[in-house]
Amino acid sequence: MNIGHHVYEVESPDLVRVKLQGDLSAEESELSVELYRQVGEQCGRVLVMIDASTVGGIPVEARKTIQAALGVPFRGFVIHGGGFMARVLIKMLLNTLKLFIPSMDMPVEFCATKGEAERWIARRRAALGPLPGASPLTS
C-alpha cells in the first residue's frame, strides 16, 4: 500500500514494514496512524520496521500528528538505513509518543541492515509471546 511516496506493507500478523521516501507530510502521517490502528485492532499489537534509507524530512506538521497515535498498541520500532539526521528525527518523534504513554512497552532500536532489523523483530516477537487472544496450537 502506498501512502504518498511511502510504501507500507502489512506482514501478518503484527508487523508493518515502512519504506520512507522523501518528506513525510501531515496527511501521510495521519493515514499511516490509521493503518497502525487497524493492525492493532486486529491482533492486539503493532511492530514497525522502518527503512529510512531514502527518508527526507519530517516537518513540524507531520510531527504534530503524533497525538493521533495514542491508543495504538505499538510494541516496538526498528529502524534501518538512513543518515544521522533521519535517525535523530525518527527518534525524536518516537520519544514524543513515549512521553504521552510512559508505561508503554515500546522499545526503539536502530540497526545498520535490514537483516539485523528482521532478527530484532524475531527476538521481539519471541519476547512478547503469543498474540493477545491467540490460543496455543495443539496436536
The 8 nearest C-alpha neighbors of each residue, nearest first, counted from 0:
[[1, 7, 6, 8, 2, 9, 5, 3],
 [2, 0, 6, 5, 3, 7, 4, 8],
 [3, 1, 5, 27, 4, 6, 0, 30],
 [2, 4, 5, 1, 27, 6, 23, 24],
 [5, 3, 20, 2, 1, 6, 21, 19],
 [6, 4, 19, 20, 2, 3, 1, 18],
 [5, 7, 1, 18, 17, 0, 2, 8],
 [8, 6, 17, 0, 16, 1, 18, 15],
 [9, 7, 16, 15, 0, 10, 17, 6],
 [10, 8, 15, 14, 11, 16, 7, 13],
 [11, 9, 14, 12, 15, 8, 13, 16],
 [12, 10, 13, 9, 14, 15, 38, 42],
 [11, 13, 10, 14, 42, 9, 38, 41],
 [12, 14, 45, 11, 46, 44, 42, 38],
 [15, 13, 46, 10, 47, 9, 45, 12],
 [14, 16, 9, 47, 8, 10, 46, 48],
 [17, 15, 48, 8, 7, 47, 49, 9],
 [16, 18, 7, 49, 6, 50, 48, 19],
 [19, 17, 50, 6, 5, 49, 20, 51],
 [18, 20, 5, 54, 51, 17, 53, 50],
 [21, 19, 54, 53, 5, 4, 18, 55],
 [20, 22, 55, 54, 53, 19, 23, 56],
 [21, 23, 55, 56, 57, 54, 24, 20],
 [22, 24, 57, 27, 56, 61, 28, 21],
 [25, 23, 27, 61, 26, 28, 22, 58],
 [61, 24, 26, 28, 60, 27, 29, 64],
 [27, 25, 29, 28, 24, 30, 61, 23],
 [28, 26, 30, 24, 29, 25, 2, 31],
 [27, 29, 25, 31, 26, 30, 61, 24],
 [30, 28, 26, 32, 27, 31, 25, 64],
 [31, 29, 27, 33, 32, 28, 26, 34],
 [30, 32, 34, 28, 33, 29, 27, 35],
 [31, 33, 35, 29, 34, 30, 68, 36],
 [32, 34, 36, 30, 31, 35, 37, 29],
 [33, 35, 31, 37, 36, 32, 38, 30],
 [36, 34, 32, 38, 33, 37, 39, 31],
 [35, 37, 33, 39, 71, 34, 38, 32],
 [38, 36, 40, 34, 39, 35, 41, 33],
 [37, 39, 41, 35, 40, 36, 42, 34],
 [40, 38, 44, 43, 36, 37, 41, 45],
 [39, 41, 37, 38, 43, 42, 36, 44],
 [42, 40, 38, 39, 43, 37, 44, 12],
 [41, 43, 39, 44, 40, 38, 13, 130],
 [44, 42, 39, 40, 131, 41, 72, 130],
 [45, 43, 39, 72, 42, 73, 74, 13],
 [44, 46, 73, 13, 39, 74, 72, 14],
 [45, 47, 14, 75, 74, 13, 76, 73],
 [48, 46, 76, 15, 14, 16, 49, 77],
 [47, 49, 16, 77, 78, 76, 17, 15],
 [50, 48, 78, 17, 51, 18, 16, 77],
 [51, 49, 18, 79, 52, 80, 17, 78],
 [52, 50, 81, 80, 54, 53, 19, 49],
 [51, 53, 81, 80, 50, 54, 82, 79],
 [54, 52, 20, 51, 19, 21, 55, 81],
 [55, 53, 20, 21, 19, 51, 52, 22],
 [56, 54, 21, 22, 53, 20, 57, 23],
 [55, 57, 22, 58, 23, 54, 21, 85],
 [56, 58, 23, 22, 61, 62, 59, 88],
 [59, 57, 61, 60, 56, 62, 24, 23],
 [58, 60, 62, 61, 63, 57, 25, 64],
 [61, 59, 63, 25, 58, 62, 64, 24],
 [25, 62, 60, 24, 63, 58, 59, 64],
 [61, 63, 59, 64, 60, 65, 92, 58],
 [62, 64, 60, 65, 61, 59, 66, 25],
 [63, 65, 66, 62, 61, 67, 29, 25],
 [66, 64, 67, 63, 68, 62, 96, 92],
 [65, 67, 68, 64, 69, 63, 96, 99],
 [68, 66, 65, 69, 64, 32, 29, 70],
 [69, 67, 66, 65, 71, 32, 70, 64],
 [70, 68, 66, 67, 71, 65, 96, 99],
 [69, 71, 72, 68, 36, 67, 73, 100],
 [70, 72, 36, 69, 68, 73, 39, 35],
 [73, 71, 44, 39, 45, 70, 74, 43],
 [72, 74, 45, 71, 44, 75, 46, 105],
 [75, 73, 105, 46, 45, 104, 44, 72],
 [74, 76, 105, 106, 46, 73, 107, 47],
 [77, 75, 47, 107, 48, 46, 108, 106],
 [76, 78, 108, 48, 109, 107, 116, 49],
 [79, 77, 49, 109, 48, 50, 110, 108],
 [80, 78, 110, 50, 111, 112, 109, 113],
 [81, 79, 52, 51, 50, 111, 112, 82],
 [82, 80, 52, 51, 85, 86, 53, 79],
 [81, 83, 85, 84, 86, 80, 52, 51],
 [82, 84, 86, 85, 87, 81, 88, 80],
 [85, 83, 87, 86, 82, 88, 81, 89],
 [86, 84, 88, 82, 87, 83, 81, 89],
 [85, 87, 89, 83, 84, 88, 90, 82],
 [86, 88, 84, 90, 85, 89, 91, 83],
 [89, 87, 91, 85, 86, 90, 84, 92],
 [90, 88, 92, 86, 91, 87, 85, 93],
 [91, 89, 87, 93, 92, 88, 86, 94],
 [92, 90, 88, 94, 89, 93, 87, 95],
 [91, 93, 89, 95, 90, 94, 88, 62],
 [94, 92, 96, 90, 95, 91, 89, 97],
 [93, 95, 97, 91, 96, 92, 90, 98],
 [96, 94, 98, 92, 93, 97, 91, 99],
 [95, 97, 93, 94, 98, 99, 65, 92],
 [96, 98, 94, 100, 101, 95, 99, 93],
 [99, 97, 95, 101, 96, 100, 94, 93],
 [98, 100, 97, 96, 101, 95, 69, 66],
 [99, 101, 97, 98, 102, 103, 96, 69],
 [102, 100, 97, 98, 103, 99, 104, 96],
 [101, 103, 100, 104, 97, 105, 98, 99],
 [104, 102, 101, 105, 100, 97, 74, 73],
 [105, 103, 74, 102, 106, 75, 73, 101],
 [106, 104, 74, 75, 103, 73, 107, 76],
 [107, 105, 75, 76, 104, 108, 74, 77],
 [106, 108, 76, 77, 75, 105, 109, 93],
 [107, 109, 77, 76, 78, 106, 110, 75],
 [110, 108, 78, 77, 79, 107, 111, 116],
 [111, 109, 79, 112, 116, 115, 78, 108],
 [110, 112, 79, 80, 109, 115, 113, 116],
 [113, 111, 115, 114, 79, 110, 116, 80],
 [112, 114, 116, 115, 79, 117, 111, 110],
 [115, 113, 117, 112, 116, 118, 111, 119],
 [114, 116, 118, 112, 117, 113, 110, 119],
 [115, 117, 113, 119, 114, 118, 110, 77],
 [118, 116, 120, 114, 119, 115, 113, 121],
 [117, 119, 121, 115, 120, 116, 122, 114],
 [118, 120, 116, 122, 117, 121, 123, 115],
 [119, 121, 123, 117, 118, 122, 124, 116],
 [122, 120, 118, 124, 119, 123, 125, 117],
 [123, 121, 125, 119, 120, 124, 126, 118],
 [122, 124, 120, 126, 125, 121, 119, 127],
 [123, 125, 127, 121, 126, 122, 120, 128],
 [126, 124, 122, 128, 123, 127, 121, 129],
 [127, 125, 123, 124, 128, 122, 121, 129],
 [128, 126, 124, 125, 123, 129, 130, 74],
 [129, 127, 125, 126, 124, 130, 123, 131],
 [130, 128, 133, 131, 127, 135, 134, 124],
 [129, 131, 133, 132, 42, 128, 43, 44],
 [132, 130, 133, 43, 129, 42, 44, 134],
 [131, 133, 130, 134, 42, 43, 129, 135],
 [134, 132, 130, 131, 129, 135, 42, 136],
 [133, 135, 132, 136, 129, 130, 131, 137],
 [136, 134, 137, 133, 129, 132, 130, 138],
 [137, 135, 134, 138, 133, 129, 130, 132],
 [136, 138, 135, 134, 133, 129, 132, 130],
 [137, 136, 135, 134, 133, 129, 132, 130]]
